[in-house]
Amino acid sequence: MKKSTKTFVLSDESLNLYAFKVLTAGIDLDSFKANPIMLYDHDYSKPIGQWTDLQIQGTQLTGVPMFDEEDPEAMKFYSKVEQGILKGASIGLSPIQFNEATSEMEKCSIKETSITPVPANKNAIALYNSKGQKLNGEEAKQYLLSLRSTDAAPKTEKQTNMYQKSIPALVALCLQAGHTVNLSAQSTDDEVEAAVKKIGEKYTELSGKVLILETQAKTAKEKEVEDLVDVAIAEKRLSASDKQAFVDFGKMNLSALKTALTALKAPEVKTTITAPAWGAGSGGNGGNAADDRAAWTFDDFALKAPGELELMQGADPTRFQKLLSAKTLNVRAIAHIGNN
């Protein structure tokens, strides 16, 4: 497991997406500590690690994420967390006792805790029923009503005042979600419920947009990785058999891939000249080609195999110089005879 350097606030006692508070002291951590699973955005098909260092500090429940190093997808989320791209965490809880009078979750247990893509909704939660089934907005409302505290009583004036004081916080959440609502201390329960519904809808909308952007970024990054590796292979800096390993590496860390590929150099091509048998063909007796040419003069090579004469100059300069010297002496001798 790869432990993050970041500590997340998993839950506090501020007003959440469903307009109630989760009392930190009432959270049962024992069962969760036995299996502190970490999901991405409450999706059980995306288990990416576990939570460690779970602590209750005042009204806050905090924890540190640990990512599955064997899962490339999990390590992508690790990178986003370390870079500060993903900052949100959200608990998935199973209610045990809910006090409607004070809008407080007095007792609950944690089913899972997720890294979330929309950090602004820092108090977002997911609700599960006793069967472990995730609940939507209306289902969650009805389920909470069925879990009223046994000592719940009609709201007192003090409790009503507390409820009314939560209105500004709800208005702020709506504005944060891009909605303007007309709520006041005299707002009805239906009006408050409608405001909460709008927040939920905006959360769903933003989550969808984030997913689209992440998919587009992933596609663009994967193409860039493929292109970089293909260029390195074409330039002989990398073997084609190593392509997949470098592609997988690049998907995890693009910057490191660029550095590694830049450091790779194509092997130098060394040209060697091997002394030939000074051409194929023969001297007419069917013998070895090299033996046939052993008695050739400079003029023989110039007339019969000029290409081999050129090769000889580079590969066997001693023999070339010997033939050239003999040619020079012969020319001088002929010139001397002509002068006499």
Residue, then its C-alpha position, 0 to 999 in steps of 0.5 A: m500500500k502507498k500511504s498518502t502524505k495528505t490527511f483528510v477530514l472524513s466527517d465533521e458536525s457541519l450541515n451536510l448535503y441532506a441538511f442534518k448533522v452527523l454527531t462525531a461521538g456517535i460514529d461507530l468506528d470498530s467495524f470500519k477499522a476491521n475493513p477500512i475500505m476506500l472507494y472512488d466516489h462511493d463506487y464499489s466497482k472502484p476499490i482503490g485502497q484503505w484508510t489508516d490513522l483514523q482519529i476523532q479530533g474534537t468534532q472531526l473524524t480524520g484519516v489518511p488514505m493508502f492506495d493499492e500499489e498493484d492497481p494502476e488505476a488506484m495509483k492515478f488517484y494517488s497522484k491526483v491526491e498528492q498533487g492536490i487535484l482531488k481534495g474531497a472525502s465523503i463517508g458512506l454511513s449506515p444510520i442507526q439513530f436519527n433525531e428529527a427534532t434536532s436534525e442530528m444523526e446521533k448514532c451510525s456506522i461507516k460502510e465505506t469512505s470515498i475520495t470524491p471528485v468535487p471538493a466543494n461539497k466537503n460535507a457530502i455523504a452517502l447513506y446506506n440502509s441496513k441491507g447495505q443498499k445505497l439510498n437516493g434523496e427521497e429514499a434517504k429522507q424516508y429511511l431517516l424518518s423511520l429511525r427517529s430517536t425514541d425520545a424524540a418530541p415535538k420541537t421546542e422553541k429552542q429547537t425551532n430557533m436552531y433549525q431556523k439558524s441553519i437556513p443561512a448555511l443552506v442558502a450558502l450551499c445553494l449559492q455554492a452549487g449555483h442556485t439562488v433560493n428564497l429561504s428565510a427563518q419562516s420558510t416551510d419544510d417543503e421549501v427547505e426540502a426543495a432547496v436541498k433537492k437542488i443542491g443534490e441535482k447540482y452535485t450530480e451534474l457537477s460529478g458528471k462533468v468532472l467525469i467527462l473532463e477526467t475521461q477526456a484528459k485521460t484519453a489525451k494523456e494516453k495518446e501523448v504517451e503512445d506518441l512519445v514511445d512510438v517516436a522513441i522506437a522509430e528513432k531506435r532509442l527504444s526497442a519495440s519489445d519494451k513499448q508496453a512497459f514504457v506506455d504503462f510507466g507513462k500513464m502513471n507518470l508522464s513527466a518521468l517518462k519524458t525524462a527517461l526517453t530524453a536520456l535514451k540515445a540511439p546506438e551508434v552505427k559503426t561502418t566496417i570495411t572488410a577486405p574482399a576477395w577483390g571481386a567475383g569472377s575469375g582469371g579464366n582457370g576456375g580457381n579462387a577469385a582472390d588467387d586469380r587476382a594475386a597477379w593482377t596489376f594496377d591496370d588489370f584492376a582499373l580495367k576489369a574491376p575498378g570498384e575493387l580498386e577503390l575498396m582496396q585503397g581503404a581496406d588494404p592501403t599497403r597493397f594499393q600503394k604497392l600496385l600504384s608504385a609498380k604502375t608509376l615505375n612502369v610509366r617512367a620506364i616507358a617514358h624513358i624508352g620513348n625519350n631514347 
